[in-house]
């Protein structure tokens, strides 16, 4: 049920100005489907619904050790052959592997079952430490709440950072989680940060992103030593001050590239990079594409 909740929350209805999708749950046999919390799901659609889908996500289930039936495997292969993007997270990855869709590709799953996946499917390069792995039309994610990371990545990849960030805010997700792959994820002020002084300093940093912002200055504003600040920062955000600032700068650059026609040089200045060349270097290293290519893909301006 957690997996169902994740995908329905991301791709279901949101507030005004956020996207809506034609979302459907499908099963080999429509009707009541048992779940791990004892409440059955009423599934209306069969596997034929997959043929028209732009995105098919194989959800995890308790019976993942038993391969899906031939009809399910055939439907997955057929959807892929018809141009659908196929994704899975947690042990849902096993279904894609059983269908032969992961052969020769990198993939991930819940860390607890990564060794089993690698043993059963030696042609799959299993990476147990990744939150998700994007192989183009095949995308796999890690276990449990990493389904949010997977879904938001898909949303960001297809529709841009502003839309993905809007959906994340609508769901009041926790702060950025750094994984092993290049990710299009924001670095917001932690919504659940209970350290008032730290929260105020992070909000101040967002408003002064064009400045250098050394850790010593952030620690001074928090009235802490540099070591204490770094320790409390990591406890609150799950990452280091340096990594948080880097992702904040890149996330802000993404939104400016999407929503404005400002020159890249001006965007670099506004987000705290000394030059367009430095922004380009960081963008290519962390996002996989240069800023101008990103703008061509996701721009909302003429």
Buried (B, 14 or more C-beta within 10 A) or exposed (E): EBBBEBBEBBBEEBEEEEBEEEEEBBBBEBEEBEBEEEEEBEBEEBBEBBEEBEBBBBBBBEEBEEBBEEEBBEBBBBBBEEEBBBBBBBBBBBBBBBBBBBEEBBBBBBEEBBEBBBEBBEEBBBBBEBBBBBBEEBBBBBBBBBBBBBBBBBBBBBBBBBBBBBBBBBBEBBBBBBBBBEBBBBBBBBEEBEBEBBBBBBEBBEEEBBEEBEBEBBBBBBEBEBEEBBEBBBEBBBBBBEBBBBBBBBBBBBBBBBBBEBEBEEBBBBBBBEEBEEBBEBBBEBBBBBBBBBBEEBBEEE
